Amino acid sequence: MDSESNSERYIYNPIVKLLSRGRHHIREADVVVILSALASINDPNFTLRDLDVYIPANMKNDRRRRRSISTLLDTLAEIGFLEKPSERKWQKRTPTLSEFLLAKILELYEGERSMGHRVPRKTDETILKLEKQRR
C-alpha cells in the first residue's frame, strides 16, 4: 500500500480533522503524512528541512505547502507536543503525537471523574448481555 492510500484511511480521524482545519494548502491526508514524518525522525531536535526526507516531493517543493507545514508545526507547539527553542527549530516532547495525546486524554478522564462525572464502566453482566443479544 503506498503512503497516499495508507494516509487516506485516517482522514476520518477527528484529531486529524481538527489539525487540518483552516489550512488551505494541505489536506487531511497531508497532515497524516506530516505526523508520520515527525514520528520517523529519531532526533527530538529538528528543522523543517529535516522533514524533507520523509515527505513527498510535491509537498516539499511547494512554497505554500511548506508554509502550511510550518504553521502546523507551530500549532503542535501550541498544544505542547513540540517545543520551539528557536525560530527555525522544533523539539519533540514525546516520540509521537499519539503518545502525547494519550497522556492528555488520561489526564482529561481523571479530571472528569474527579468532578463528579462518573463514566459508566461495563460490568461482566453488561458484556454477557450484549454478547447474548448479538447471537
ZAMINU-489935 format. One record per residue (C-alpha): residue number from 1; residue in one letter; x, y, z. Coordinates in Angstrom, 2 decimals. Example, Ala and Ser with C-alpha at 12.3 -4.5 7.8 and 13.67 -1.06 7.14 Angstrom:
% residues 2
PT    nr   rest        c1        c2        c3
PT     1      A     12.30     -4.50      7.80
PT     2      S     13.67     -1.06      7.14
% end
This chain:
% residues 135
PT    nr   rest        c1        c2        c3
PT     1      M      0.00      0.00      0.00
PT     2      D      1.50      3.39     -0.90
PT     3      S      1.67      6.23      1.60
PT     4      E     -1.14      8.19     -0.11
PT     5      S     -3.73      5.42      0.18
PT     6      N     -2.42      4.49      3.62
PT     7      S     -2.88      8.06      4.84
PT     8      E     -6.37      8.23      3.31
PT     9      R     -7.54      5.76      5.98
PT    10      Y     -7.02      8.37      8.69
PT    11      I     -9.00     11.17      7.09
PT    12      Y    -11.99     10.48      9.32
PT    13      N     -9.93     10.71     12.49
PT    14      P    -11.27     13.69     14.48
PT    15      I     -7.79     14.73     15.60
PT    16      V     -6.53     14.84     12.01
PT    17      K     -9.67     16.72     11.02
PT    18      L     -9.06     19.34     13.72
PT    19      L     -5.39     19.72     12.80
PT    20      S     -6.22     20.23      9.13
PT    21      R     -8.99     22.75      9.75
PT    22      G     -8.24     26.17      8.34
PT    23      R     -5.20     25.03      6.37
PT    24      H     -5.59     25.97      2.72
PT    25      H     -2.61     24.21      1.19
PT    26      I     -2.54     20.87      2.99
PT    27      R     -5.30     18.31      3.23
PT    28      E     -6.14     15.83      5.96
PT    29      A     -4.11     13.13      4.20
PT    30      D     -1.14     15.52      4.17
PT    31      V     -1.47     16.02      7.92
PT    32      V     -1.16     12.25      8.37
PT    33      V      1.97     12.22      6.20
PT    34      I      3.47     15.04      8.28
PT    35      L      2.63     13.31     11.57
PT    36      S      4.20     10.13     10.23
PT    37      A      7.31     12.09      9.20
PT    38      L      7.54     13.54     12.71
PT    39      A      7.32     10.06     14.19
PT    40      S     10.08      8.87     11.83
PT    41      I     12.59     11.49     12.96
PT    42      N     14.80      9.89     15.61
PT    43      D     16.39     13.08     16.89
PT    44      P     13.99     15.08     19.07
PT    45      N     15.51     18.33     17.71
PT    46      F     14.73     19.03     14.07
PT    47      T     14.12     21.68     11.44
PT    48      L     11.62     21.78      8.60
PT    49      R     14.44     20.70      6.27
PT    50      D     14.87     17.50      8.33
PT    51      L     11.30     16.54      7.41
PT    52      D     12.12     16.70      3.67
PT    53      V     13.44     13.13      3.69
PT    54      Y     10.06     11.83      4.88
PT    55      I      7.56     13.92      2.91
PT    56      P      6.66     13.64     -0.79
PT    57      A      8.37     15.90     -3.33
PT    58      N      5.13     17.71     -4.18
PT    59      M      4.87     18.86     -0.57
PT    60      K      8.48     19.85     -0.01
PT    61      N      8.84     21.71     -3.34
PT    62      D      5.72     23.85     -2.97
PT    63      R      6.44     27.03     -1.01
PT    64      R      2.81     27.49      0.08
PT    65      R      2.55     23.91      1.33
PT    66      R      5.82     24.28      3.24
PT    67      R      4.41     27.37      4.92
PT    68      S      1.31     25.37      5.88
PT    69      I      3.53     22.61      7.25
PT    70      S      5.40     25.19      9.30
PT    71      T      2.16     26.58     10.73
PT    72      L      1.03     23.03     11.54
PT    73      L      4.27     22.55     13.47
PT    74      D      3.58     25.83     15.27
PT    75      T      0.11     24.54     16.18
PT    76      L      1.64     21.33     17.52
PT    77      A      3.96     23.52     19.61
PT    78      E      0.97     25.49     20.93
PT    79      I     -0.72     22.34     22.19
PT    80      G      2.51     21.15     23.81
PT    81      F      3.59     18.23     21.59
PT    82      L      6.51     20.26     20.23
PT    83      E      8.66     22.99     21.70
PT    84      K     10.13     25.76     19.61
PT    85      P     13.55     26.64     21.08
PT    86      S     14.41     28.93     18.16
PT    87      E     12.80     30.48     15.09
PT    88      R     13.51     27.55     12.74
PT    89      K     13.90     24.62     15.12
PT    90      W     11.42     22.42     16.90
PT    91      Q     11.84     19.81     19.58
PT    92      K      9.58     16.81     20.19
PT    93      R      8.47     16.26     23.78
PT    94      T      7.36     12.70     23.05
PT    95      P      8.25     10.43     20.11
PT    96      T      4.75     10.57     18.60
PT    97      L      1.66     12.75     18.78
PT    98      S     -0.42      9.72     19.78
PT    99      E      1.76      9.15     22.86
PT   100      F      1.43     12.81     23.81
PT   101      L     -2.35     12.78     23.33
PT   102      L     -2.81      9.51     25.19
PT   103      A     -1.34     11.06     28.32
PT   104      K     -3.54     14.13     27.88
PT   105      I     -6.66     12.02     27.35
PT   106      L     -5.93     10.10     30.55
PT   107      E     -5.49     13.42     32.40
PT   108      L     -8.81     14.62     30.99
PT   109      Y    -10.50     11.36     32.01
PT   110      E     -9.21     11.70     35.56
PT   111      G    -10.37     15.33     35.65
PT   112      E    -13.85     14.35     34.50
PT   113      R    -14.05     11.62     37.13
PT   114      S    -12.85     13.89     39.91
PT   115      M    -15.51     16.49     39.07
PT   116      G    -18.26     14.01     39.85
PT   117      H    -18.99     12.94     36.29
PT   118      R    -18.75      9.22     36.54
PT   119      V    -18.06      7.39     33.34
PT   120      P    -20.08      4.19     33.49
PT   121      R    -17.94      1.10     33.48
PT   122      K    -19.06     -2.05     31.75
PT   123      T    -19.52     -4.88     34.14
PT   124      D    -19.21     -8.53     33.26
PT   125      E    -23.03     -8.78     33.29
PT   126      T    -23.38     -6.00     30.73
PT   127      I    -20.82     -7.64     28.46
PT   128      L    -22.57    -11.00     28.74
PT   129      K    -25.95     -9.42     27.92
PT   130      L    -24.51     -7.74     24.84
PT   131      E    -22.92    -10.98     23.68
PT   132      K    -26.27    -12.81     24.04
PT   133      Q    -28.04    -10.10     22.04
PT   134      R    -25.59    -10.49     19.17
PT   135      R    -26.31    -14.19     18.86
% end
